[in-house]
């Protein structure tokens, strides 16, 4: 169970085309990532809603194929 | 999620002002993210109830549906979902977490 960095980026980009995304493979094992997502779509939303938008873009992979993804969201 | 699981989760949240669903226990956390949140609460000397989701598979899966949140840990304060590890950490660092405790009348180390 692992997910490629490019794949994660692709899913987020699909859901939030305007987003700028920085992803790091924290442990080099394809299983622990951190993502910083900056998007205008976050405007006016709570942190919980913002993180949910990122989780939703991964279409159920979070917590399954993707074990750990630390998320930081920023409004543009 | 069946009603029994939902009731157990609801009961934990209703009867504990600060309730942390985590992997392992505060003394023996089984995941770095759970440990991080548990340690932040310990540093703030907050009295909290921890629920070890590894002890019950139905709660482990149920809490994700209950909160509509795919990961664990999950922190509830006064019945309100505050967030997972990333959000709680950000709030801890910005001082916002203390504000939440203060606003909700939870005792913590000032």
N, CA and C atoms of all chains as a GROMACS GRO file, in nm:
protein
  558
    1UNK      N    1   0.082  -0.119   0.000
    1UNK     CA    2   0.000   0.000   0.000
    1UNK      C    3   0.086   0.125   0.000
    2UNK      N    4   0.094   0.185  -0.114
    2UNK     CA    5   0.168   0.310  -0.120
    2UNK      C    6   0.113   0.392  -0.236
    3UNK      N    7   0.150   0.517  -0.237
    3UNK     CA    8   0.100   0.604  -0.342
    3UNK      C    9   0.213   0.694  -0.388
    4UNK      N   10   0.217   0.714  -0.518
    4UNK     CA   11   0.322   0.797  -0.575
    4UNK      C   12   0.293   0.945  -0.552
    5UNK      N   13   0.400   1.018  -0.530
    5UNK     CA   14   0.388   1.163  -0.507
    5UNK      C   15   0.314   1.234  -0.621
    6UNK      N   16   0.349   1.196  -0.742
    6UNK     CA   17   0.288   1.260  -0.860
    6UNK      C   18   0.137   1.232  -0.866
    7UNK      N   19   0.101   1.113  -0.821
    7UNK     CA   20  -0.038   1.072  -0.823
    7UNK      C   21  -0.120   1.158  -0.725
    8UNK      N   22  -0.063   1.180  -0.608
    8UNK     CA   23  -0.131   1.263  -0.507
    8UNK      C   24  -0.153   1.404  -0.564
    9UNK      N   25  -0.047   1.455  -0.624
    9UNK     CA   26  -0.053   1.589  -0.681
    9UNK      C   27  -0.161   1.597  -0.790
   10UNK      N   28  -0.169   1.492  -0.871
   10UNK     CA   29  -0.266   1.488  -0.981
   10UNK      C   30  -0.410   1.495  -0.927
   11UNK      N   31  -0.438   1.418  -0.824
   11UNK     CA   32  -0.573   1.415  -0.767
   11UNK      C   33  -0.612   1.551  -0.710
   12UNK      N   34  -0.520   1.612  -0.637
   12UNK     CA   35  -0.551   1.742  -0.576
   12UNK      C   36  -0.572   1.846  -0.686
   13UNK      N   37  -0.486   1.840  -0.786
   13UNK     CA   38  -0.492   1.935  -0.898
   13UNK      C   39  -0.625   1.922  -0.975
   14UNK      N   40  -0.671   1.800  -0.988
   14UNK     CA   41  -0.797   1.775  -1.058
   14UNK      C   42  -0.913   1.843  -0.986
   15UNK      N   43  -0.911   1.832  -0.853
   15UNK     CA   44  -1.021   1.888  -0.774
   15UNK      C   45  -1.007   2.038  -0.757
   16UNK      N   46  -0.881   2.083  -0.750
   16UNK     CA   47  -0.857   2.226  -0.731
   16UNK      C   48  -0.755   2.274  -0.834
   17UNK      N   49  -0.802   2.303  -0.953
   17UNK     CA   50  -0.711   2.336  -1.063
   17UNK      C   51  -0.622   2.457  -1.035
   18UNK      N   52  -0.669   2.550  -0.952
   18UNK     CA   53  -0.590   2.671  -0.931
   18UNK      C   54  -0.485   2.652  -0.820
   19UNK      N   55  -0.485   2.536  -0.758
   19UNK     CA   56  -0.400   2.517  -0.640
   19UNK      C   57  -0.252   2.507  -0.675
   20UNK      N   58  -0.169   2.564  -0.589
   20UNK     CA   59  -0.027   2.532  -0.599
   20UNK      C   60   0.003   2.433  -0.487
   21UNK      N   61   0.072   2.329  -0.524
   21UNK     CA   62   0.088   2.215  -0.435
   21UNK      C   63   0.236   2.181  -0.418
   22UNK      N   64   0.276   2.169  -0.291
   22UNK     CA   65   0.412   2.124  -0.263
   22UNK      C   66   0.402   1.996  -0.182
   23UNK      N   67   0.458   1.889  -0.236
   23UNK     CA   68   0.450   1.762  -0.164
   23UNK      C   69   0.590   1.711  -0.133
   24UNK      N   70   0.605   1.660  -0.012
   24UNK     CA   71   0.732   1.601   0.028
   24UNK      C   72   0.710   1.458   0.073
   25UNK      N   73   0.797   1.370   0.030
   25UNK     CA   74   0.795   1.232   0.079
   25UNK      C   75   0.882   1.233   0.205
   26UNK      N   76   0.817   1.229   0.321
   26UNK     CA   77   0.888   1.254   0.446
   26UNK      C   78   0.988   1.145   0.482
   27UNK      N   79   0.949   1.021   0.455
   27UNK     CA   80   1.035   0.911   0.499
   27UNK      C   81   1.100   0.839   0.381
   28UNK      N   82   1.065   0.880   0.258
   28UNK     CA   83   1.120   0.815   0.141
   28UNK      C   84   1.063   0.676   0.119
   29UNK      N   85   0.948   0.648   0.183
   29UNK     CA   86   0.890   0.513   0.172
   29UNK      C   87   0.761   0.510   0.091
   30UNK      N   88   0.725   0.626   0.029
   30UNK     CA   89   0.601   0.630  -0.049
   30UNK      C   90   0.477   0.615   0.036
   31UNK      N   91   0.490   0.642   0.163
   31UNK     CA   92   0.378   0.621   0.255
   31UNK      C   93   0.353   0.737   0.351
   32UNK      N   94   0.452   0.820   0.369
   32UNK     CA   95   0.439   0.933   0.462
   32UNK      C   96   0.473   1.062   0.389
   33UNK      N   97   0.370   1.140   0.363
   33UNK     CA   98   0.390   1.262   0.286
   33UNK      C   99   0.344   1.385   0.366
   34UNK      N  100   0.394   1.498   0.324
   34UNK     CA  101   0.332   1.622   0.370
   34UNK      C  102   0.299   1.705   0.247
   35UNK      N  103   0.187   1.771   0.250
   35UNK     CA  104   0.145   1.852   0.136
   35UNK      C  105   0.106   1.991   0.184
   36UNK      N  106   0.157   2.090   0.115
   36UNK     CA  107   0.112   2.226   0.139
   36UNK      C  108   0.032   2.268   0.017
   37UNK      N  109  -0.094   2.300   0.040
   37UNK     CA  110  -0.182   2.333  -0.070
   37UNK      C  111  -0.229   2.477  -0.056
   38UNK      N  112  -0.205   2.555  -0.159
   38UNK     CA  113  -0.250   2.694  -0.159
   38UNK      C  114  -0.353   2.713  -0.269
   39UNK      N  115  -0.470   2.762  -0.230
   39UNK     CA  116  -0.576   2.778  -0.330
   39UNK      C  117  -0.672   2.889  -0.291
   40UNK      N  118  -0.726   2.954  -0.394
   40UNK     CA  119  -0.826   3.058  -0.368
   40UNK      C  120  -0.958   2.994  -0.322
   41UNK      N  121  -0.975   2.866  -0.351
   41UNK     CA  122  -1.099   2.797  -0.311
   41UNK      C  123  -1.113   2.781  -0.160
   42UNK      N  124  -1.004   2.804  -0.087
   42UNK     CA  125  -1.010   2.790   0.059
   42UNK      C  126  -1.071   2.914   0.126
   43UNK      N  127  -1.084   3.021   0.050
   43UNK     CA  128  -1.128   3.148   0.108
   43UNK      C  129  -1.262   3.133   0.180
   44UNK      N  130  -1.267   3.184   0.301
   44UNK     CA  131  -1.390   3.184   0.377
   44UNK      C  132  -1.428   3.050   0.439
   45UNK      N  133  -1.339   2.951   0.426
   45UNK     CA  134  -1.369   2.820   0.482
   45UNK      C  135  -1.288   2.793   0.608
   46UNK      N  136  -1.344   2.713   0.696
   46UNK     CA  137  -1.271   2.677   0.819
   46UNK      C  138  -1.160   2.580   0.784
   47UNK      N  139  -1.065   2.565   0.877
   47UNK     CA  140  -0.954   2.472   0.856
   47UNK      C  141  -1.007   2.330   0.832
   48UNK      N  142  -1.109   2.295   0.908
   48UNK     CA  143  -1.165   2.160   0.892
   48UNK      C  144  -1.220   2.142   0.751
   49UNK      N  145  -1.293   2.241   0.704
   49UNK     CA  146  -1.348   2.234   0.567
   49UNK      C  147  -1.235   2.230   0.463
   50UNK      N  148  -1.131   2.309   0.486
   50UNK     CA  149  -1.019   2.313   0.392
   50UNK      C  150  -0.951   2.177   0.382
   51UNK      N  151  -0.926   2.118   0.500
   51UNK     CA  152  -0.861   1.987   0.498
   51UNK      C  153  -0.952   1.880   0.436
   52UNK      N  154  -1.082   1.893   0.461
   52UNK     CA  155  -1.176   1.798   0.401
   52UNK      C  156  -1.173   1.807   0.248
   53UNK      N  157  -1.158   1.929   0.197
   53UNK     CA  158  -1.150   1.945   0.051
   53UNK      C  159  -1.031   1.868  -0.006
   54UNK      N  160  -0.919   1.873   0.067
   54UNK     CA  161  -0.801   1.800   0.020
   54UNK      C  162  -0.825   1.648   0.032
   55UNK      N  163  -0.880   1.607   0.145
   55UNK     CA  164  -0.911   1.464   0.162
   55UNK      C  165  -1.006   1.416   0.053
   56UNK      N  166  -1.110   1.495   0.028
   56UNK     CA  167  -1.209   1.455  -0.073
   56UNK      C  168  -1.148   1.443  -0.212
   57UNK      N  169  -1.050   1.527  -0.241
   57UNK     CA  170  -0.988   1.521  -0.374
   57UNK      C  171  -0.917   1.388  -0.394
   58UNK      N  172  -0.880   1.324  -0.283
   58UNK     CA  173  -0.809   1.195  -0.292
   58UNK      C  174  -0.905   1.077  -0.301
   59UNK      N  175  -1.033   1.108  -0.305
   59UNK     CA  176  -1.138   1.009  -0.331
   59UNK      C  177  -1.126   0.880  -0.249
   60UNK      N  178  -1.119   0.895  -0.121
   60UNK     CA  179  -1.121   0.777  -0.034
   60UNK      C  180  -0.987   0.708  -0.015
   61UNK      N  181  -0.882   0.760  -0.078
   61UNK     CA  182  -0.752   0.695  -0.063
   61UNK      C  183  -0.686   0.727   0.071
   62UNK      N  184  -0.721   0.845   0.124
   62UNK     CA  185  -0.662   0.884   0.253
   62UNK      C  186  -0.705   0.784   0.360
   63UNK      N  187  -0.606   0.732   0.433
   63UNK     CA  188  -0.637   0.633   0.536
   63UNK      C  189  -0.641   0.492   0.480
   64UNK      N  190  -0.633   0.479   0.348
   64UNK     CA  191  -0.627   0.347   0.285
   64UNK      C  192  -0.493   0.329   0.214
   65UNK      N  193  -0.493   0.347   0.081
   65UNK     CA  194  -0.364   0.338   0.011
   65UNK      C  195  -0.262   0.436   0.068
   66UNK      N  196  -0.317   0.550   0.105
   66UNK     CA  197  -0.229   0.656   0.154
   66UNK      C  198  -0.235   0.657   0.307
   67UNK      N  199  -0.128   0.614   0.368
   67UNK     CA  200  -0.129   0.600   0.514
   67UNK      C  201  -0.121   0.735   0.585
   68UNK      N  202  -0.027   0.817   0.542
   68UNK     CA  203  -0.006   0.940   0.616
   68UNK      C  204   0.021   1.058   0.524
   69UNK      N  205  -0.062   1.157   0.535
   69UNK     CA  206  -0.042   1.279   0.459
   69UNK      C  207  -0.069   1.397   0.552
   70UNK      N  208   0.038   1.462   0.592
   70UNK     CA  209   0.021   1.582   0.674
   70UNK      C  210  -0.019   1.695   0.581
   71UNK      N  211  -0.123   1.768   0.617
   71UNK     CA  212  -0.173   1.872   0.528
   71UNK      C  213  -0.158   2.010   0.590
   72UNK      N  214  -0.114   2.102   0.507
   72UNK     CA  215  -0.116   2.243   0.545
   72UNK      C  216  -0.190   2.316   0.434
   73UNK      N  217  -0.292   2.391   0.470
   73UNK     CA  218  -0.366   2.462   0.367
   73UNK      C  219  -0.345   2.612   0.385
   74UNK      N  220  -0.337   2.680   0.272
   74UNK     CA  221  -0.321   2.827   0.276
   74UNK      C  222  -0.416   2.890   0.177
   75UNK      N  223  -0.474   3.000   0.218
   75UNK     CA  224  -0.559   3.075   0.125
   75UNK      C  225  -0.470   3.160   0.038
   76UNK      N  226  -0.510   3.168  -0.087
   76UNK     CA  227  -0.430   3.249  -0.178
   76UNK      C  228  -0.465   3.394  -0.165
   77UNK      N  229  -2.205   0.216   0.971
   77UNK     CA  230  -2.186   0.211   1.116
   77UNK      C  231  -2.319   0.174   1.183
   78UNK      N  232  -2.315   0.077   1.274
   78UNK     CA  233  -2.440   0.039   1.341
   78UNK      C  234  -2.472   0.136   1.456
   79UNK      N  235  -2.595   0.128   1.506
   79UNK     CA  236  -2.640   0.221   1.610
   79UNK      C  237  -2.560   0.206   1.739
   80UNK      N  238  -2.522   0.082   1.768
   80UNK     CA  239  -2.449   0.056   1.891
   80UNK      C  240  -2.315   0.133   1.891
   81UNK      N  241  -2.244   0.123   1.779
   81UNK     CA  242  -2.116   0.193   1.766
   81UNK      C  243  -2.136   0.343   1.776
   82UNK      N  244  -2.239   0.391   1.706
   82UNK     CA  245  -2.268   0.534   1.705
   82UNK      C  246  -2.297   0.583   1.847
   83UNK      N  247  -2.374   0.504   1.922
   83UNK     CA  248  -2.407   0.542   2.059
   83UNK      C  249  -2.285   0.544   2.150
   84UNK      N  250  -2.196   0.447   2.130
   84UNK     CA  251  -2.074   0.443   2.211
   84UNK      C  252  -1.991   0.569   2.186
   85UNK      N  253  -1.975   0.602   2.057
   85UNK     CA  254  -1.896   0.721   2.020
   85UNK      C  255  -1.962   0.847   2.077
   86UNK      N  256  -2.093   0.859   2.054
   86UNK     CA  257  -2.167   0.976   2.102
   86UNK      C  258  -2.154   0.990   2.254
   87UNK      N  259  -2.158   0.877   2.322
   87UNK     CA  260  -2.148   0.879   2.468
   87UNK      C  261  -2.011   0.928   2.516
   88UNK      N  262  -1.905   0.883   2.449
   88UNK     CA  263  -1.769   0.931   2.484
   88UNK      C  264  -1.763   1.083   2.469
   89UNK      N  265  -1.819   1.132   2.358
   89UNK     CA  266  -1.811   1.276   2.328
   89UNK      C  267  -1.899   1.357   2.425
   90UNK      N  268  -2.014   1.301   2.457
   90UNK     CA  269  -2.108   1.372   2.545
   90UNK      C  270  -2.060   1.379   2.690
   91UNK      N  271  -1.990   1.276   2.734
   91UNK     CA  272  -1.956   1.269   2.876
   91UNK      C  273  -1.814   1.317   2.908
   92UNK      N  274  -1.740   1.354   2.805
   92UNK     CA  275  -1.603   1.403   2.829
   92UNK      C  276  -1.582   1.536   2.759
   93UNK      N  277  -1.549   1.639   2.838
   93UNK     CA  278  -1.530   1.773   2.780
   93UNK      C  279  -1.421   1.773   2.673
   94UNK      N  280  -1.314   1.699   2.701
   94UNK     CA  281  -1.207   1.687   2.603
   94UNK      C  282  -1.188   1.538   2.575
   95UNK      N  283  -1.211   1.499   2.453
   95UNK     CA  284  -1.210   1.358   2.418
   95UNK      C  285  -1.121   1.336   2.296
   96UNK      N  286  -1.021   1.250   2.311
   96UNK     CA  287  -0.928   1.226   2.201
   96UNK      C  288  -0.937   1.080   2.155
   97UNK      N  289  -0.977   1.062   2.030
   97UNK     CA  290  -0.976   0.930   1.969
   97UNK      C  291  -0.838   0.911   1.910
   98UNK      N  292  -0.767   0.808   1.956
   98UNK     CA  293  -0.628   0.793   1.916
   98UNK      C  294  -0.590   0.646   1.900
   99UNK      N  295  -0.472   0.626   1.839
   99UNK     CA  296  -0.418   0.490   1.829
   99UNK      C  297  -0.323   0.469   1.946
  100UNK      N  298  -0.358   0.378   2.034
  100UNK     CA  299  -0.281   0.355   2.155
  100UNK      C  300  -0.333   0.439   2.269
  101UNK      N  301  -0.250   0.457   2.370
  101UNK     CA  302  -0.289   0.535   2.487
  101UNK      C  303  -0.189   0.650   2.504
  102UNK      N  304  -0.224   0.752   2.585
  102UNK     CA  305  -0.129   0.862   2.605
  102UNK      C  306   0.007   0.813   2.657
  103UNK      N  307   0.008   0.708   2.737
  103UNK     CA  308   0.135   0.657   2.788
  103UNK      C  309   0.206   0.564   2.689
  104UNK      N  310   0.128   0.502   2.602
  104UNK     CA  311   0.187   0.413   2.503
  104UNK      C  312   0.119   0.433   2.367
  105UNK      N  313   0.144   0.551   2.306
  105UNK     CA  314   0.081   0.578   2.176
  105UNK      C  315   0.138   0.486   2.069
  106UNK      N  316   0.054   0.447   1.973
  106UNK     CA  317   0.096   0.352   1.870
  106UNK      C  318   0.115   0.420   1.735
  107UNK      N  319   0.111   0.552   1.733
  107UNK     CA  320   0.125   0.624   1.607
  107UNK      C  321   0.176   0.764   1.640
  108UNK      N  322   0.266   0.813   1.556
  108UNK     CA  323   0.330   0.942   1.584
  108UNK      C  324   0.232   1.058   1.589
  109UNK      N  325   0.128   1.051   1.505
  109UNK     CA  326   0.031   1.161   1.501
  109UNK      C  327  -0.054   1.162   1.629
  110UNK      N  328  -0.090   1.043   1.673
  110UNK     CA  329  -0.167   1.033   1.798
  110UNK      C  330  -0.081   1.080   1.915
  111UNK      N  331   0.046   1.042   1.913
  111UNK     CA  332   0.136   1.083   2.019
  111UNK      C  333   0.149   1.235   2.023
  112UNK      N  334   0.159   1.296   1.906
  112UNK     CA  335   0.177   1.440   1.899
  112UNK      C  336   0.060   1.514   1.965
  113UNK      N  337  -0.062   1.476   1.932
  113UNK     CA  338  -0.178   1.545   1.989
  113UNK      C  339  -0.187   1.518   2.139
  114UNK      N  340  -0.167   1.394   2.176
  114UNK     CA  341  -0.171   1.358   2.318
  114UNK      C  342  -0.067   1.438   2.397
  115UNK      N  343   0.053   1.454   2.340
  115UNK     CA  344   0.158   1.530   2.409
  115UNK      C  345   0.123   1.678   2.422
  116UNK      N  346   0.058   1.733   2.321
  116UNK     CA  347   0.020   1.875   2.330
  116UNK      C  348  -0.080   1.896   2.444
  117UNK      N  349  -0.173   1.802   2.457
  117UNK     CA  350  -0.271   1.813   2.566
  117UNK      C  351  -0.202   1.796   2.701
  118UNK      N  352  -0.104   1.705   2.705
  118UNK     CA  353  -0.030   1.684   2.830
  118UNK      C  354   0.048   1.809   2.869
  119UNK      N  355   0.113   1.871   2.770
  119UNK     CA  356   0.192   1.992   2.798
  119UNK      C  357   0.101   2.103   2.851
  120UNK      N  358  -0.020   2.111   2.795
  120UNK     CA  359  -0.115   2.213   2.841
  120UNK      C  360  -0.188   2.170   2.969
  121UNK      N  361  -0.151   2.050   3.017
  121UNK     CA  362  -0.210   1.996   3.140
  121UNK      C  363  -0.362   1.993   3.135
  122UNK      N  364  -0.412   1.954   3.019
  122UNK     CA  365  -0.556   1.941   3.001
  122UNK      C  366  -0.598   1.801   3.045
  123UNK      N  367  -0.704   1.796   3.122
  123UNK     CA  368  -0.759   1.668   3.163
  123UNK      C  369  -0.843   1.613   3.046
  124UNK      N  370  -0.799   1.503   2.988
  124UNK     CA  371  -0.875   1.452   2.872
  124UNK      C  372  -0.898   1.302   2.878
  125UNK      N  373  -1.004   1.264   2.810
  125UNK     CA  374  -1.036   1.122   2.798
  125UNK      C  375  -0.978   1.072   2.665
  126UNK      N  376  -0.904   0.963   2.671
  126UNK     CA  377  -0.855   0.908   2.545
  126UNK      C  378  -0.927   0.778   2.514
  127UNK      N  379  -0.960   0.761   2.387
  127UNK     CA  380  -1.025   0.638   2.342
  127UNK      C  381  -0.929   0.570   2.245
  128UNK      N  382  -0.885   0.450   2.281
  128UNK     CA  383  -0.792   0.376   2.197
  128UNK      C  384  -0.870   0.301   2.088
  129UNK      N  385  -0.863   0.353   1.967
  129UNK     CA  386  -0.943   0.293   1.859
  129UNK      C  387  -0.889   0.156   1.817
  130UNK      N  388  -0.765   0.128   1.855
  130UNK     CA  389  -0.708  -0.002   1.817
  130UNK      C  390  -0.770  -0.116   1.897
  131UNK      N  391  -0.837  -0.080   2.004
  131UNK     CA  392  -0.901  -0.185   2.084
  131UNK      C  393  -1.035  -0.228   2.027
  132UNK      N  394  -1.088  -0.150   1.936
  132UNK     CA  395  -1.221  -0.181   1.883
  132UNK      C  396  -1.231  -0.138   1.736
  133UNK      N  397  -1.229  -0.237   1.650
  133UNK     CA  398  -1.230  -0.210   1.507
  133UNK      C  399  -1.355  -0.131   1.464
  134UNK      N  400  -1.469  -0.156   1.530
  134UNK     CA  401  -1.591  -0.085   1.490
  134UNK      C  402  -1.582   0.063   1.523
  135UNK      N  403  -1.515   0.096   1.634
  135UNK     CA  404  -1.496   0.238   1.667
  135UNK      C  405  -1.392   0.300   1.575
  136UNK      N  406  -1.288   0.224   1.544
  136UNK     CA  407  -1.182   0.274   1.456
  136UNK      C  408  -1.240   0.317   1.321
  137UNK      N  409  -1.328   0.236   1.265
  137UNK     CA  410  -1.390   0.271   1.138
  137UNK      C  411  -1.507   0.367   1.158
  138UNK      N  412  -1.581   0.347   1.268
  138UNK     CA  413  -1.700   0.428   1.294
  138UNK      C  414  -1.671   0.575   1.314
  139UNK      N  415  -1.562   0.605   1.383
  139UNK     CA  416  -1.532   0.746   1.414
  139UNK      C  417  -1.503   0.824   1.285
  140UNK      N  418  -1.451   0.754   1.184
  140UNK     CA  419  -1.422   0.822   1.057
  140UNK      C  420  -1.552   0.865   0.989
  141UNK      N  421  -1.653   0.780   1.000
  141UNK     CA  422  -1.784   0.813   0.940
  141UNK      C  423  -1.854   0.918   1.026
  142UNK      N  424  -1.847   0.896   1.158
  142UNK     CA  425  -1.912   0.985   1.252
  142UNK      C  426  -1.868   1.131   1.230
  143UNK      N  427  -1.738   1.151   1.216
  143UNK     CA  428  -1.684   1.286   1.203
  143UNK      C  429  -1.671   1.328   1.057
  144UNK      N  430  -1.695   1.236   0.964
  144UNK     CA  431  -1.666   1.261   0.824
  144UNK      C  432  -1.522   1.308   0.808
  145UNK      N  433  -1.432   1.231   0.866
  145UNK     CA  434  -1.289   1.265   0.869
  145UNK      C  435  -1.211   1.136   0.856
  146UNK      N  436  -1.121   1.124   0.759
  146UNK     CA  437  -1.066   0.991   0.727
  146UNK      C  438  -0.950   0.944   0.814
  147UNK      N  439  -0.902   1.029   0.903
  147UNK     CA  440  -0.781   0.989   0.977
  147UNK      C  441  -0.800   0.999   1.128
  148UNK      N  442  -0.708   0.934   1.197
  148UNK     CA  443  -0.704   0.936   1.343
  148UNK      C  444  -0.564   0.983   1.380
  149UNK      N  445  -0.546   1.066   1.479
  149UNK     CA  446  -0.635   1.107   1.587
  149UNK      C  447  -0.744   1.208   1.548
  150UNK      N  448  -0.843   1.217   1.637
  150UNK     CA  449  -0.949   1.316   1.625
  150UNK      C  450  -0.978   1.373   1.764
  151UNK      N  451  -0.978   1.506   1.769
  151UNK     CA  452  -1.000   1.572   1.898
  151UNK      C  453  -1.136   1.640   1.903
  152UNK      N  454  -1.209   1.610   2.010
  152UNK     CA  455  -1.338   1.675   2.037
  152UNK      C  456  -1.327   1.757   2.165
  153UNK      N  457  -1.376   1.880   2.160
  153UNK     CA  458  -1.383   1.963   2.279
  153UNK      C  459  -1.527   2.010   2.295
  154UNK      N  460  -1.584   1.980   2.410
  154UNK     CA  461  -1.724   2.015   2.438
  154UNK      C  462  -1.814   1.976   2.320
  155UNK      N  463  -1.802   1.851   2.279
  155UNK     CA  464  -1.888   1.791   2.175
  155UNK      C  465  -1.861   1.844   2.035
  156UNK      N  466  -1.760   1.929   2.022
  156UNK     CA  467  -1.733   1.984   1.889
  156UNK      C  468  -1.602   1.928   1.834
  157UNK      N  469  -1.605   1.885   1.709
  157UNK     CA  470  -1.485   1.833   1.644
  157UNK      C  471  -1.388   1.948   1.617
  158UNK      N  472  -1.268   1.938   1.674
  158UNK     CA  473  -1.169   2.044   1.657
  158UNK      C  474  -1.079   2.017   1.537
  159UNK      N  475  -1.039   1.890   1.521
  159UNK     CA  476  -0.957   1.855   1.406
  159UNK      C  477  -0.869   1.735   1.431
  160UNK      N  478  -0.786   1.706   1.332
  160UNK     CA  479  -0.689   1.599   1.343
  160UNK      C  480  -0.554   1.657   1.382
  161UNK      N  481  -0.449   1.579   1.363
  161UNK     CA  482  -0.316   1.619   1.409
  161UNK      C  483  -0.268   1.751   1.349
  162UNK      N  484  -0.284   1.767   1.218
  162UNK     CA  485  -0.231   1.887   1.151
  162UNK      C  486  -0.295   2.015   1.204
  163UNK      N  487  -0.428   2.010   1.215
  163UNK     CA  488  -0.502   2.129   1.258
  163UNK      C  489  -0.472   2.160   1.405
  164UNK      N  490  -0.473   2.056   1.488
  164UNK     CA  491  -0.447   2.079   1.631
  164UNK      C  492  -0.306   2.135   1.650
  165UNK      N  493  -0.212   2.083   1.572
  165UNK     CA  494  -0.074   2.130   1.582
  165UNK      C  495  -0.064   2.278   1.541
  166UNK      N  496  -0.129   2.312   1.433
  166UNK     CA  497  -0.129   2.451   1.388
  166UNK      C  498  -0.190   2.542   1.495
  167UNK      N  499  -0.300   2.494   1.554
  167UNK     CA  500  -0.368   2.574   1.656
  167UNK      C  501  -0.285   2.585   1.783
  168UNK      N  502  -0.212   2.478   1.813
  168UNK     CA  503  -0.123   2.480   1.930
  168UNK      C  504  -0.014   2.584   1.909
  169UNK      N  505   0.044   2.582   1.790
  169UNK     CA  506   0.155   2.673   1.762
  169UNK      C  507   0.111   2.818   1.754
  170UNK      N  508  -0.010   2.841   1.706
  170UNK     CA  509  -0.057   2.979   1.692
  170UNK      C  510  -0.122   3.033   1.820
  171UNK      N  511  -0.142   2.944   1.916
  171UNK     CA  512  -0.207   2.987   2.040
  171UNK      C  513  -0.359   2.975   2.037
  172UNK      N  514  -0.409   2.936   1.921
  172UNK     CA  515  -0.554   2.925   1.902
  172UNK      C  516  -0.615   2.814   1.989
  173UNK      N  517  -0.536   2.710   2.011
  173UNK     CA  518  -0.587   2.597   2.090
  173UNK      C  519  -0.617   2.641   2.233
  174UNK      N  520  -0.527   2.721   2.289
  174UNK     CA  521  -0.550   2.775   2.423
  174UNK      C  522  -0.676   2.859   2.427
  175UNK      N  523  -0.697   2.932   2.318
  175UNK     CA  524  -0.815   3.017   2.311
  175UNK      C  525  -0.943   2.931   2.312
  176UNK      N  526  -0.939   2.821   2.237
  176UNK     CA  527  -1.054   2.731   2.234
  176UNK      C  528  -1.083   2.678   2.375
  177UNK      N  529  -0.978   2.633   2.443
  177UNK     CA  530  -0.996   2.581   2.579
  177UNK      C  531  -1.050   2.690   2.672
  178UNK      N  532  -0.993   2.807   2.657
  178UNK     CA  533  -1.033   2.918   2.741
  178UNK      C  534  -1.180   2.956   2.715
  179UNK      N  535  -1.216   2.967   2.588
  179UNK     CA  536  -1.353   3.003   2.550
  179UNK      C  537  -1.455   2.900   2.597
  180UNK      N  538  -1.414   2.775   2.596
  180UNK     CA  539  -1.506   2.668   2.631
  180UNK      C  540  -1.500   2.628   2.779
  181UNK      N  541  -1.420   2.705   2.854
  181UNK     CA  542  -1.415   2.682   2.999
  181UNK      C  543  -1.343   2.554   3.040
  182UNK      N  544  -1.243   2.514   2.961
  182UNK     CA  545  -1.163   2.396   2.995
  182UNK      C  546  -1.037   2.442   3.069
  183UNK      N  547  -1.007   2.375   3.179
  183UNK     CA  548  -0.886   2.411   3.254
  183UNK      C  549  -0.760   2.368   3.180
  184UNK      N  550  -0.662   2.457   3.175
  184UNK     CA  551  -0.534   2.421   3.116
  184UNK      C  552  -0.426   2.510   3.178
  185UNK      N  553  -0.300   2.472   3.154
  185UNK     CA  554  -0.189   2.550   3.208
  185UNK      C  555  -0.172   2.676   3.126
  186UNK      N  556  -0.192   2.792   3.190
  186UNK     CA  557  -0.188   2.918   3.116
  186UNK      C  558  -0.044   2.957   3.081
   0.00000   0.00000   0.00000
